[in-house]
């Protein structure tokens, strides 16, 4: 049954506090030339732009640095001490150099997906001889000679004081000559040059990673290297081993509040020196006892000092209120568009299947709100024979009809919840409502959840059209990359998110839409409340099997993964280092404190840093992230990660310790911010100039002899390739072919995903899998897992006789050539030949053949550490869907973007200016 609810004396809800802005920094030059990265034969669009910002400004060494101060209230947390003297610092990493001058030329013809690819620069030279192995394609630009010569540019490792290990990372490479720069497997992060004892206890790079594993001694040295200094964190990731410490006393530095860790020094049994501020502290009596060895008098052997990642059970000192229960509220779009997509069936069945697995305890609460042109509540109070629907039609002044029975104890009302989930898909089958009152639904969610906090899961299928937060379509096919459209159309969702964050409410958004829905605006509700965004374009439960399967698997993970409530995270660092910009989904309370209403194991964060004072007096720099949260069981916990890195005084050592994947991810975050605050062209120019500046610095400080070619140290050999891949990402590519919502979602992913996921997105892994053997295979748990080598992302590596797997992180493609071995097609895909393969195949069948077992074992191994299951597409060579596969071949030229070789020439040209 359902009831219409009205209220006689409506009161306008005062939901919004004053808007708060995130602490942000912009590095711009007063004059920026707007030049698209087009192939040499294409017409160059050239314009001269004067950039103006309303920010504070001062000049240093000829460059203008702009910054805006944070306007955010700080709420004190007893576990995370704020140093009041810490002030925002300025980025001294300049990422904008003079862009190229326009070169007018005839329009180049479209460059299609024919293969093997002939690079445009080779067309005046003899064609390279065909290579019999598709795994080793030729790459012979004009004037090419085999790289057997000794480069005249040499770093003298003895004179600059680097180890033998670092000397290899400094080996000069001519990128225009050395084609095969990809390692056979995805390269692990560089190991810091630490003693074995320190290396053993250092934080895992999967959790805590720095762009430079050798920290420059001064900001001047960092500026000289032209590399960004920053951290990438995955603080709440799933761990197989986590020391959990229950103690009456959590030992911390009395001055800077650093948690005791493996990198402190014990002066004697009773005193320890903080590794961040160097304060000498007393060792508490309780800390003298080691609960692991059950011995007394060995504080240096306690778990806190033997593990760089630990979790403390917090006392009442770390609570502002008693821990709240886990509360889950689901907001469901039930308009005609939503019903037609069929998502409601998939959602209800997934929640039914995972209801028992929702994180929580006997106090867990749950509730449901549906909406179209009105808002519907569901009374699930224990004792009712069936769920009761309550309809509120006054969306201009929406109110809650009853407070006691809409969020109910899951254990007590489980049968009513199941009844509702079974009934929901059929309740709106014949609806004619096409409107969407998302804003009012979010307002009532805020009111419902404010007393306790918790998680709101929003499922939306169209543009909000009624009530507060209504939006109008603003997608102009000719302006899909304009700054105006990349930002929100209204601040309604941001303000609501900030209110939610203040009440410890996190909002996750699932957008399942076949049309423009203004994700740039809607995503704000998740971005500022520490939520997540999930996007399923063209979702339909029947016509889009791949999206339906991905939605199902994403829900399985989403509903069952670990969750933390009422969280805050603070990052501390060695005296002399400072934090100035955060990236991710959160609200910034102060210069080093993030408010996270919800925290999940799939979110990543990035931090930009600078060096305010010389580190000459220390040989080690340390960073510590402390995450205080309430577990789904109602326990207050503190997860602490500590990273230790060496401090160096030589430029060569800075280059040797460069972590190119971490650098690329940090630059991606910076570029996303730049594209929204300034323009997409500025962001793209900044990325190119990051490569130009860095390689120019390396050349200028490596030798006085200037060889021909493009020289990079081995540690940075992939830098140009990764930047080119970033430029071809949906988030940052030029042109109008990328739908606006898809571009914005790609931006959201780059800003909130962990490093490993970002790198799969930016530079996918390509393997040939039709000829896999047991050579060099892994043998795990009685399974043989082949290890095919990584291939360059170019059509040169493809052959019509093969089958190639591309792992893009959130999606996988299996491209099958027209002349692929029929045995592979039969034994792996289950069809007799290529012609019989369907064009919409989205999974590999489980067949009892050696080929099938090898292939499935390899794919399962790739997915082993993956949290969300990727969509899977089998792509035929002659299918229209092959475009989605070929667009990831980032080394090839497209109609509006360089090939890898052309990009190297462009970088070389910019360096010579």
C-alpha positions in Angstrom: 0.0 0.0 0.0 1.1 3.6 -0.4 0.1 6.9 1.3 0.3 10.5 -0.1 1.8 12.7 2.6 1.3 16.5 2.8 2.3 19.1 5.3 0.3 22.1 6.2 3.0 24.6 7.4 6.0 24.0 5.3 9.3 25.5 6.4 12.1 26.1 3.9 15.0 23.8 4.9 18.3 25.6 5.7 20.5 22.9 4.2 23.4 24.9 3.0 26.3 26.4 4.9 28.7 28.9 3.3 30.6 27.3 0.4 34.1 26.1 1.2 36.8 25.9 -1.4 39.5 23.2 -1.6 43.1 24.4 -1.1 44.5 24.8 -4.6 47.5 26.0 -6.4 48.0 27.1 -10.0 51.2 27.5 -11.8 50.8 29.6 -14.9 52.8 31.9 -17.0 51.2 35.2 -18.0 51.2 34.3 -21.7 50.2 30.8 -22.8 50.2 29.8 -26.4 47.4 27.5 -27.3 48.7 24.8 -29.6 47.1 21.5 -30.3 49.4 18.5 -30.6 48.7 17.7 -34.3 50.8 15.8 -36.7 53.3 17.8 -38.8 51.2 17.5 -41.9 48.0 18.7 -40.3 46.9 22.3 -40.0 47.9 23.8 -36.7 45.5 26.0 -34.9 47.4 28.7 -33.2 46.2 31.4 -30.9 47.7 33.7 -28.3 46.0 33.7 -24.9 46.5 36.0 -21.9 45.6 34.1 -18.8 44.0 36.1 -16.0 43.3 34.8 -12.5 42.0 36.6 -9.4 44.6 35.2 -7.1 47.6 36.4 -5.1 50.7 36.8 -7.2 54.4 37.4 -6.9 57.3 36.8 -9.3 60.4 34.8 -8.8 63.2 34.2 -11.3 61.0 35.6 -14.1 58.1 33.2 -13.6 54.7 34.1 -12.1 53.3 31.8 -9.4 49.7 32.0 -8.5 48.0 30.5 -5.5 44.6 30.7 -3.7 44.4 30.2 0.1 42.2 27.6 1.5 38.8 28.8 2.9 38.0 25.8 5.0 37.1 25.4 8.7 39.4 23.2 10.7 37.7 20.9 13.3 40.2 19.6 15.8 40.7 15.9 16.1 42.5 14.6 19.2 44.5 12.0 17.3 45.8 14.2 14.5 47.7 17.2 15.8 47.7 20.3 13.6 50.9 22.4 13.7 49.4 25.9 13.7 52.6 27.3 12.3 52.3 25.2 9.1 51.3 27.5 6.2 50.6 26.7 2.5 53.8 26.7 0.4 54.2 27.6 -3.2 54.9 25.1 -5.9 58.3 25.7 -7.3 57.9 23.1 -10.1 57.2 25.1 -13.2 55.2 23.0 -15.7 54.7 25.5 -18.5 57.3 26.4 -21.0 57.1 28.2 -24.3 54.8 26.1 -26.6 55.6 25.4 -30.2 55.0 27.9 -32.8 52.2 27.1 -35.3 53.3 25.5 -38.5 50.6 25.9 -41.2 50.5 23.0 -43.6 48.1 21.1 -45.8 45.6 19.0 -44.0 46.8 15.4 -43.6 44.5 12.6 -44.8 42.8 10.6 -42.1 45.1 8.0 -40.6 43.1 4.9 -40.2 43.6 1.6 -38.5 45.5 -0.2 -41.3 48.4 -2.3 -40.1 51.2 -2.9 -39.9 51.6 0.8 -39.3 54.0 2.8 -41.4 55.0 5.9 -39.5 54.7 9.1 -41.5 58.3 10.0 -40.9 59.4 6.8 -42.8 57.5 7.5 -46.0 60.6 8.9 -47.8 62.8 6.1 -46.9 62.9 2.4 -47.9 60.4 0.3 -46.1 61.9 -1.8 -43.2 62.2 -5.4 -43.8 59.3 -7.4 -42.4 60.0 -9.1 -39.1 58.9 -12.7 -38.9 57.9 -12.3 -35.2 55.0 -10.0 -34.4 56.5 -9.5 -31.0 59.5 -7.6 -32.3 58.4 -5.0 -34.9 60.8 -2.8 -36.7 61.2 0.8 -35.9 63.6 2.5 -38.3 63.2 6.2 -38.8 65.2 8.0 -41.4 68.9 8.0 -40.6 68.4 5.0 -38.2 71.4 3.0 -37.2 71.4 0.0 -34.9 72.1 1.1 -31.4 75.5 -0.5 -31.1 77.4 2.8 -30.8 78.5 4.3 -27.6 76.7 7.6 -26.9 78.9 10.6 -26.5 76.8 11.8 -23.6 78.0 9.9 -20.5 77.3 10.3 -16.8 80.3 9.5 -14.8 78.8 7.5 -12.0 82.0 7.6 -9.9 82.4 11.3 -10.0 78.8 12.0 -9.1 78.7 9.4 -6.3 75.9 7.0 -7.3 75.8 3.3 -6.7 76.2 0.7 -9.4 72.4 0.0 -9.2 71.7 3.7 -9.7 74.3 3.9 -12.5 72.1 1.6 -14.7 69.1 3.9 -14.2 71.3 6.8 -15.4 72.4 5.0 -18.5 71.8 7.5 -21.3 69.4 6.3 -24.0 68.7 7.8 -27.4 64.9 7.4 -27.6 64.9 8.1 -31.3 67.1 5.0 -31.8 66.2 2.6 -29.1 62.8 1.2 -30.0 62.2 -1.6 -27.6 62.1 0.3 -24.3 59.2 -1.6 -22.7 60.3 -4.2 -20.2 59.0 -7.8 -20.8 56.7 -7.4 -17.7 55.2 -4.4 -16.0 58.1 -2.8 -14.2 58.1 -2.8 -10.4 58.7 0.5 -8.7 62.3 1.5 -8.1 63.7 0.4 -4.8 65.0 3.2 -2.5 68.7 3.1 -1.9 68.4 2.1 1.8 70.2 -0.4 3.9 68.7 -3.9 3.9 67.4 -3.5 7.4 65.5 -0.3 6.5 64.3 -1.7 3.2 62.8 -4.8 4.9 60.5 -2.7 7.1 59.7 0.1 4.7 56.1 0.7 3.5 54.9 -1.3 0.5 54.9 0.9 -2.7 51.4 -0.5 -3.3 50.3 1.5 -0.3 52.6 4.5 -0.2 54.8 5.7 -3.0 56.8 8.8 -3.8 57.5 10.3 -7.2 61.2 10.5 -6.2 62.8 7.6 -4.3 65.8 9.9 -3.7 64.6 13.1 -2.0 66.5 16.2 -3.1 68.3 18.0 -0.3 67.0 21.4 -1.3 64.2 23.0 -3.3 66.9 24.4 -5.6 68.0 20.9 -6.4 64.5 19.8 -7.0 63.9 22.8 -9.3 67.1 21.9 -11.2 65.7 18.4 -11.9 62.4 19.7 -13.2 60.5 16.8 -11.7 57.5 17.0 -9.4 57.8 15.9 -5.8 54.7 14.2 -4.5 53.1 11.1 -2.8 50.6 8.6 -4.0 48.6 6.8 -1.4 46.3 3.8 -1.3 45.7 4.0 2.5 42.8 1.6 3.0 43.6 -1.1 0.5 42.9 -4.7 1.2 45.8 -6.3 3.1 46.5 -10.0 3.6 48.5 -9.2 6.8 47.9 -6.3 9.1 49.3 -6.0 12.6 46.5 -4.9 14.9 47.6 -3.4 18.2 45.5 -3.1 21.3 47.2 -1.0 23.9 46.2 1.5 26.6 49.0 3.8 25.4 49.5 4.7 21.7 53.0 6.1 21.6 53.4 9.3 19.8 55.8 12.2 19.6 54.8 14.9 22.1 55.7 17.7 19.6 54.5 16.7 16.1 52.2 13.8 17.1 54.0 11.3 14.8 53.1 7.7 15.7 56.1 5.6 16.7 57.4 3.7 13.7 60.4 1.6 12.5 62.4 4.7 11.6 62.6 6.3 15.0 65.9 5.9 16.9 66.1 4.7 20.4 68.8 6.6 22.4 68.4 4.0 25.2 65.6 1.9 26.6 63.9 4.9 28.0 64.2 7.5 25.2 63.4 7.6 21.5 63.9 10.4 18.9 61.2 11.3 16.5 62.2 10.7 12.9 60.1 13.7 11.6 60.8 16.5 14.0 63.7 15.0 16.0 62.2 15.6 19.4 63.4 13.3 22.1 60.5 11.5 23.8 60.2 9.2 26.8 59.4 5.5 26.4 56.2 4.7 28.4 56.5 1.8 30.9 53.8 -0.1 29.0 55.8 0.1 25.8 58.7 -1.8 27.5 56.7 -5.0 27.3 56.6 -6.8 24.0 53.3 -8.7 23.6 54.7 -10.8 20.7 57.7 -12.2 22.5 56.2 -11.7 25.9 59.5 -10.2 27.1 60.3 -7.0 28.9 62.9 -4.3 28.2 63.0 -4.5 24.4 60.9 -1.6 23.1 62.7 -1.7 19.7 61.2 -5.1 19.0 57.6 -4.2 19.5 55.2 -4.6 16.5 54.9 -0.8 16.1 58.6 -0.5 15.5 58.9 -3.6 13.3 56.1 -2.8 10.8 55.6 0.3 8.7 51.9 -0.4 8.4 50.0 -1.0 11.6 46.5 -0.5 12.9 45.7 0.6 16.4 42.5 0.0 18.3 41.7 3.6 19.4 40.6 4.6 22.9 37.8 7.0 23.8 40.4 9.8 23.4 40.0 9.4 19.7 36.2 9.8 19.6 34.1 12.9 19.4 31.0 10.7 19.9 30.3 7.0 20.4 30.9 5.0 17.2 27.8 4.9 15.1 26.3 1.8 13.5 26.8 1.1 9.8 23.9 2.8 8.0 23.1 2.2 4.3 20.6 4.3 2.3 19.8 3.5 -1.3 18.3 6.2 -3.6 16.8 4.6 -6.7 15.7 6.4 -9.9 12.4 4.7 -11.0 11.4 7.0 -13.9 10.4 5.6 -17.2 14.0 5.8 -18.5 15.2 3.9 -15.5 12.6 1.1 -15.8 13.4 0.8 -19.5 17.1 0.3 -18.8 16.4 -2.7 -16.6 19.0 -1.7 -14.0 16.5 -2.1 -11.1 16.2 -5.8 -11.7 20.0 -6.2 -11.6 20.3 -4.0 -8.5 17.6 -5.7 -6.5 18.9 -9.2 -7.3 22.5 -8.2 -6.5 21.4 -6.7 -3.1 19.4 -9.8 -2.3 22.3 -12.0 -3.1 24.7 -9.9 -0.9 22.4 -8.8 1.9 24.0 -11.1 4.4 27.5 -9.8 3.3 26.9 -6.1 3.9 29.7 -4.9 6.3 28.3 -4.3 9.7 27.0 -6.0 12.9 23.7 -6.4 14.7 23.2 -2.6 14.8 23.4 -2.2 11.0 20.6 -0.1 9.5 19.2 0.1 6.0 16.7 2.2 4.1 15.3 2.9 0.6 14.1 6.0 -1.2 12.8 5.9 -4.8 12.1 8.9 -7.0 10.7 10.1 -10.3 8.6 13.3 -10.3 7.8 12.6 -6.6 9.8 11.0 -3.8 8.8 7.7 -2.3 9.7 6.4 1.1 9.3 2.8 2.5 8.2 2.0 6.0 10.0 -1.2 6.9 9.3 -1.2 10.6 9.3 -4.6 12.3 5.8 -5.9 12.8 4.4 -4.8 9.4 3.0 -7.6 7.2 4.4 -5.9 4.1 6.5 -2.8 3.2 4.5 0.5 3.2 5.1 3.1 0.5 4.8 6.8 1.5 4.7 9.3 -1.4 5.8 13.0 -1.0 4.7 15.0 -4.0 5.8 18.4 -2.7 9.3 18.3 -4.1 9.8 22.1 -3.7 9.7 21.7 0.1 10.4 18.0 0.6 10.0 16.6 4.1 10.3 13.2 5.9 6.9 11.7 6.6 8.1 9.6 9.6 11.5 9.4 11.2 11.4 6.1 13.1 10.6 3.5 10.4 12.5 4.6 7.3 16.0 3.5 8.4 15.5 0.2 10.1 17.6 -2.4 11.8 18.6 -4.9 9.1 18.6 -7.9 11.3 15.1 -7.1 12.7 13.5 -6.2 9.4 15.4 -8.4 7.0 12.3 -10.2 5.7 10.5 -6.9 4.9 13.7 -5.7 3.1 13.7 -8.9 1.0 10.0 -8.4 0.2 10.6 -4.9 -0.9 13.6 -5.9 -3.1 11.5 -8.7 -4.7 8.6 -6.3 -5.4 10.5 -3.1 -6.5 11.3 -4.1 -10.1 7.6 -4.8 -10.8 6.1 -1.8 -9.0 7.0 0.7 -11.7 6.8 -1.4 -14.8 4.0 0.7 -16.4 5.2 4.1 -15.2 4.8 7.0 -17.5 6.8 9.4 -15.3 9.7 10.8 -17.3 10.9 13.4 -14.9 13.6 13.1 -12.3 13.7 14.8 -8.9 17.2 13.8 -7.9 17.9 17.0 -5.9 15.0 16.7 -3.6 15.7 13.0 -3.1 19.3 13.9 -2.0 17.9 16.5 0.3 15.8 14.0 2.2 18.7 11.6 2.2 20.7 14.2 4.0 18.0 14.8 6.5 17.5 11.1 7.1 21.2 10.3 7.6 22.3 13.4 9.5 21.9 12.0 13.1 24.2 9.0 12.4 26.1 9.5 9.1 26.7 6.6 6.8 26.6 5.8 3.1 24.1 6.9 0.5 24.1 5.0 -2.8 22.5 6.9 -5.6 21.4 5.2 -8.8 20.5 7.7 -11.6 19.7 7.2 -15.3 19.1 10.7 -16.7 19.5 14.5 -16.3 17.7 15.8 -13.1 14.7 17.8 -14.4 12.7 18.8 -11.3 13.1 20.6 -8.1 16.3 21.7 -6.5 19.4 20.9 -8.5 17.5 20.6 -11.8 19.8 20.7 -14.8 19.5 21.5 -18.5 21.4 19.8 -21.3 24.5 21.8 -22.2 26.4 19.4 -24.3 27.4 21.1 -27.5 29.1 18.7 -29.8 31.5 21.5 -30.8 32.4 22.4 -27.2 32.9 19.1 -25.5 36.3 20.1 -24.1 35.5 23.7 -23.1 36.4 24.7 -19.6 32.9 25.9 -19.0 31.4 22.5 -19.6 34.1 20.5 -17.7 33.0 22.3 -14.5 29.6 22.1 -12.7 26.6 24.1 -14.0 25.4 24.8 -10.4 27.0 24.6 -6.9 23.9 22.8 -5.5 25.5 19.4 -5.5 28.8 20.7 -4.1 27.1 22.5 -1.3 25.0 19.5 -0.5 28.1 17.3 -0.5 29.9 19.7 2.0 26.8 19.5 4.3 26.9 15.7 4.0 30.6 15.6 4.8 30.0 17.7 7.9 27.4 15.1 9.1 29.7 12.1 8.1 27.6 11.1 5.1 29.4 9.8 2.0 27.5 9.7 -1.3 28.3 7.3 -4.1 26.9 7.9 -7.6 26.0 5.2 -10.1 25.1 6.8 -13.4 23.5 4.4 -15.9 22.6 6.6 -18.8 22.3 6.4 -22.6 22.2 10.2 -23.0 24.0 13.2 -21.6 23.4 13.6 -17.9 25.9 16.3 -16.9 28.3 14.2 -14.9 30.5 17.3 -14.4 27.8 18.6 -12.1 26.4 15.4 -10.6 29.9 14.1 -9.7 30.4 17.0 -7.2 28.1 15.2 -4.7 30.6 12.3 -4.5 33.8 14.3 -5.0 33.3 16.5 -1.9 31.8 13.8 0.4 34.6 11.3 -0.2 32.3 9.1 -2.3 32.9 7.4 -5.6 31.5 7.7 -9.2 30.5 4.7 -11.3 29.5 5.2 -14.9 27.8 2.8 -17.3 27.2 4.6 -20.7 24.4 3.1 -22.9 23.4 0.7 -20.1 20.7 -1.8 -21.0 20.2 -5.1 -19.2 19.4 -6.9 -22.5 21.1 -5.0 -25.4 24.4 -4.2 -23.6 25.5 -7.5 -22.1 29.0 -6.3 -21.3 27.8 -3.3 -19.3 25.2 -5.5 -17.4 27.9 -8.0 -16.4 30.2 -5.2 -15.3 27.4 -3.6 -13.3 26.7 -6.9 -11.6 30.3 -7.5 -10.7 30.9 -4.0 -9.6 27.8 -4.2 -7.3 29.1 -7.5 -5.9 32.4 -5.8 -4.9 30.8 -2.5 -3.8 28.2 -4.1 -1.5 30.7 -6.5 0.2 34.0 -4.6 0.4 35.3 -3.2 3.6 34.2 0.3 4.6 35.2 2.9 7.2 33.0 5.6 8.6 33.7 9.0 10.2 37.2 9.1 8.9 40.0 11.7 8.8 43.5 11.3 7.4 46.5 13.4 8.2 49.9 13.2 6.4 53.0 14.2 8.2 56.5 14.6 6.8 60.1 15.3 7.9 60.8 18.8 9.1 61.7 20.9 6.1 59.1 19.3 3.8 55.6 20.6 3.3 52.4 19.6 1.7 50.5 22.0 -0.5 47.9 20.3 -2.7 45.8 17.1 -2.4 44.1 15.1 -5.1 41.2 12.7 -4.7 37.7 12.7 -3.3 37.5 14.4 0.1 37.0 17.6 2.0 40.1 19.5 3.1 39.8 20.6 6.7 43.3 22.1 7.0 46.6 22.1 5.1 47.3 18.4 6.1 44.0 17.0 7.2 41.4 15.4 5.0 37.8 14.7 6.0 36.5 11.3 4.6 32.9 10.6 5.6 33.4 7.1 4.1 36.7 5.4 3.2 36.9 2.3 1.0 39.8 0.0 -0.1 39.5 1.1 -3.8 40.2 4.8 -3.5 43.6 6.4 -4.1 45.0 9.9 -3.2 47.8 12.0 -4.4 49.7 14.8 -2.7 52.0 17.5 -4.0 55.0 18.6 -1.9 57.8 21.1 -1.7 61.0 21.5 0.2 60.8 24.6 2.5 64.0 24.1 4.4 67.3 22.4 3.5 67.5 18.7 4.5 71.3 18.8 4.6 71.3 17.8 8.3 69.5 14.5 7.7 70.2 11.4 5.5 66.6 10.2 5.6 63.2 11.7 4.9 60.1 10.1 6.2 56.4 10.4 5.5 53.5 9.2 7.6 49.8 8.8 6.8 47.4 8.3 9.7 43.8 7.2 8.9 41.4 7.4 11.8 38.0 5.7 11.1 35.1 3.8 12.6 34.9 0.2 11.3 31.6 -1.4 10.2 31.7 -3.2 13.5 31.6 0.1 15.5 35.3 0.1 16.5 37.4 3.2 16.3 40.7 2.4 14.6 43.9 4.2 13.4 45.7 2.8 10.4 49.3 4.2 10.1 51.7 3.9 7.1 55.3 5.2 7.3 57.6 5.6 4.3 61.3 6.2 4.5 63.5 7.5 1.7 67.1 8.7 1.4 68.1 12.3 1.0 70.6 13.1 -1.8 72.6 16.1 -2.8 73.5 15.2 -6.4 71.2 15.9 -9.4 72.2 12.5 -10.9 70.9 10.8 -7.8 67.6 12.6 -8.1 67.2 11.3 -11.7 68.3 7.8 -10.7 65.5 7.6 -8.2 62.7 8.9 -10.4 59.6 6.7 -10.2 58.2 7.4 -13.6 54.8 5.7 -13.0 54.2 7.8 -9.8 55.4 10.9 -11.7 53.0 10.2 -14.5 50.0 9.7 -12.1 50.8 12.9 -10.2 51.1 14.9 -13.5 47.8 13.4 -14.6 46.1 14.8 -11.4 47.7 18.1 -12.0 46.6 18.2 -15.6 43.0 17.4 -14.7 43.0 20.4 -12.3 44.6 22.6 -14.9 42.0 21.6 -17.6 39.2 22.7 -15.3 40.7 25.8 -13.8 42.3 27.1 -17.0 41.8 25.1 -20.2 42.4 21.7 -21.8 45.0 23.2 -24.1 46.9 24.6 -21.1 46.9 21.2 -19.4 48.2 19.5 -22.5 50.9 22.1 -23.0 51.9 21.6 -19.3 52.3 17.8 -19.8 54.5 18.2 -22.9 56.6 20.9 -21.1 57.1 18.5 -18.2 58.9 16.1 -20.5 60.8 18.9 -22.3 61.9 20.6 -19.1 63.0 17.3 -17.5 65.0 16.0 -20.5 66.5 19.5 -21.0 67.7 19.5 -17.4 69.2 16.0 -17.8 71.0 17.0 -21.0 72.2 20.3 -19.6 73.7 18.7 -16.5 75.0 15.5 -18.0 77.7 16.5 -20.3 79.0 19.5 -22.4 78.8 17.3 -25.5 75.5 17.6 -27.2 74.8 14.5 -29.3 72.1 14.2 -32.0 69.0 12.4 -30.9 66.7 12.6 -27.8 68.6 11.5 -24.8 67.0 10.3 -21.5 68.3 8.5 -18.5 67.1 4.9 -18.4 65.0 5.7 -15.3 63.0 8.2 -17.4 62.9 6.3 -20.7 59.2 5.8 -20.5 58.4 9.4 -19.6 57.6 10.6 -23.1 55.6 7.5 -23.9 53.4 7.8 -20.7 52.8 11.5 -21.4 51.8 10.8 -24.9 49.4 8.1 -23.6 48.0 10.7 -21.2 47.4 13.1 -24.0 45.4 10.4 -25.8 43.3 9.6 -22.7 39.6 10.5 -23.0 40.1 13.0 -20.1 42.8 15.0 -22.0 42.4 14.2 -25.7 41.5 17.0 -28.2 38.6 16.9 -30.7 34.9 16.6 -30.3 34.5 12.8 -30.7 34.7 12.2 -27.0 31.3 12.6 -25.3 31.3 15.1 -22.4 30.2 12.6 -19.7 32.8 10.1 -20.8 35.5 12.8 -20.7 34.4 13.8 -17.2 34.2 10.2 -16.0 37.8 9.6 -17.2 38.8 12.7 -15.2 37.1 11.3 -12.1 38.9 8.0 -12.5 42.3 9.7 -12.9 41.7 11.8 -9.8 40.5 9.0 -7.5 41.9 5.7 -8.5 45.0 4.0 -7.0 48.2 4.1 -9.1 48.0 0.6 -10.5 44.6 1.2 -11.9 45.5 4.6 -13.4 48.5 3.1 -15.1 46.4 0.4 -16.7 44.1 3.1 -18.0 46.8 5.3 -19.3 49.1 2.7 -20.8 47.3 -0.7 -21.2 49.2 -4.0 -21.3 49.1 -5.8 -24.7 49.9 -9.5 -25.0 49.8 -12.0 -27.8 48.0 -15.1 -26.3 47.3 -17.4 -29.2 50.8 -18.9 -29.1 51.4 -19.0 -25.3 53.6 -21.8 -24.1 54.9 -23.0 -20.7 58.2 -21.4 -21.3 59.0 -19.2 -18.3 55.5 -19.9 -17.0 54.5 -19.5 -13.4 53.5 -22.6 -11.5 51.0 -21.6 -8.8 48.6 -23.9 -6.9 48.9 -26.7 -9.5 48.1 -24.2 -12.3 50.4 -23.3 -15.2 50.2 -19.6 -15.8 51.9 -18.5 -19.1 53.9 -15.3 -19.1 53.8 -13.8 -22.6 55.9 -10.6 -23.0 54.5 -7.1 -23.0 54.1 -5.7 -26.5 54.3 -2.1 -27.6 50.9 -0.4 -28.1 51.2 -0.2 -31.9 49.5 -1.9 -34.8 53.0 -3.0 -35.8 52.8 -5.7 -33.2 49.5 -7.1 -34.5 49.1 -9.8 -37.0 46.0 -11.2 -38.6 47.2 -14.7 -37.7 47.1 -13.9 -34.0 44.9 -13.1 -31.0 45.9 -10.3 -28.7 44.7 -9.4 -25.2 44.7 -5.8 -24.1 44.3 -5.0 -20.4 43.0 -1.5 -19.9 42.2 -1.9 -16.2 38.4 -1.3 -16.3 38.0 -3.1 -19.6 39.7 -6.0 -21.4 39.7 -6.6 -25.2 40.6 -9.8 -26.9 41.3 -8.9 -30.5 41.0 -11.8 -32.9 42.7 -11.6 -36.4 40.9 -12.7 -39.5 43.4 -15.5 -40.1 43.7 -16.6 -36.4 44.5 -20.2 -35.8 41.3 -22.1 -35.8 42.5 -24.4 -33.1 42.7 -21.4 -30.7 39.3 -20.1 -31.8 37.8 -23.6 -31.2 39.6 -24.5 -28.0 39.4 -21.1 -26.3 36.3 -19.4 -27.7 34.2 -22.4 -28.4 33.5 -21.7 -32.1 34.7 -23.7 -35.1 36.2 -20.8 -37.1 36.5 -17.0 -37.3 33.4 -16.6 -39.4 31.2 -18.2 -36.7 32.4 -15.9 -33.9 29.6 -13.6 -32.7 30.3 -9.9 -32.8 29.1 -9.3 -29.2 30.9 -11.9 -27.2 31.6 -10.7 -23.7 33.2 -13.7 -21.9 35.5 -16.7 -22.5 33.7 -20.0 -21.9 35.2 -22.6 -19.6 36.3 -25.4 -21.9 38.2 -28.5 -20.9 41.1 -27.9 -23.3 44.8 -27.0 -22.7 44.5 -23.7 -24.7 41.4 -22.7 -22.7 42.9 -23.5 -19.3 46.1 -21.6 -20.1 44.2 -18.6 -21.4 41.8 -18.5 -18.4 44.7 -19.0 -16.0 46.6 -16.1 -17.4 43.6 -13.8 -17.4 42.7 -14.8 -13.8 46.3 -14.1 -12.8 46.0 -10.6 -14.3 42.9 -10.0 -12.3 44.2 -11.4 -9.1 44.9 -8.1 -7.4 42.1 -6.3 -9.2 39.3 -5.1 -7.0 36.6 -4.3 -9.7 36.1 -6.8 -12.4 36.7 -5.3 -15.9 34.2 -5.5 -18.7 35.4 -8.0 -21.4 35.0 -7.7 -25.1 36.0 -10.2 -27.9 36.7 -7.9 -30.8 36.7 -9.3 -34.4 39.1 -7.8 -36.9 36.3 -6.8 -39.2 33.8 -5.6 -36.6 32.8 -2.0 -36.1 33.7 -2.3 -32.4 37.4 -2.7 -33.3 37.7 1.2 -33.0 37.5 0.9 -29.2 40.5 -1.5 -29.3 42.6 0.5 -31.7 42.2 3.8 -29.9 44.3 2.4 -27.1 47.3 1.8 -29.4 48.8 5.0 -28.2 52.1 4.7 -30.2 50.2 5.1 -33.5 49.2 8.2 -35.2 45.6 9.3 -35.3 43.8 12.1 -37.2 44.5 14.6 -34.5 47.5 13.3 -32.5 51.1 12.4 -33.0 52.5 8.9 -33.3 55.1 8.1 -30.6 58.0 8.8 -33.0 56.5 12.1 -34.1 56.0 13.0 -30.5 59.7 12.3 -29.7 60.6 14.6 -32.6 58.3 17.3 -31.3 59.9 17.1 -27.8 63.4 17.2 -29.4 62.3 20.3 -31.4 61.1 22.0 -28.3 64.3 21.3 -26.4 66.3 22.9 -29.2 64.4 26.2 -28.9 
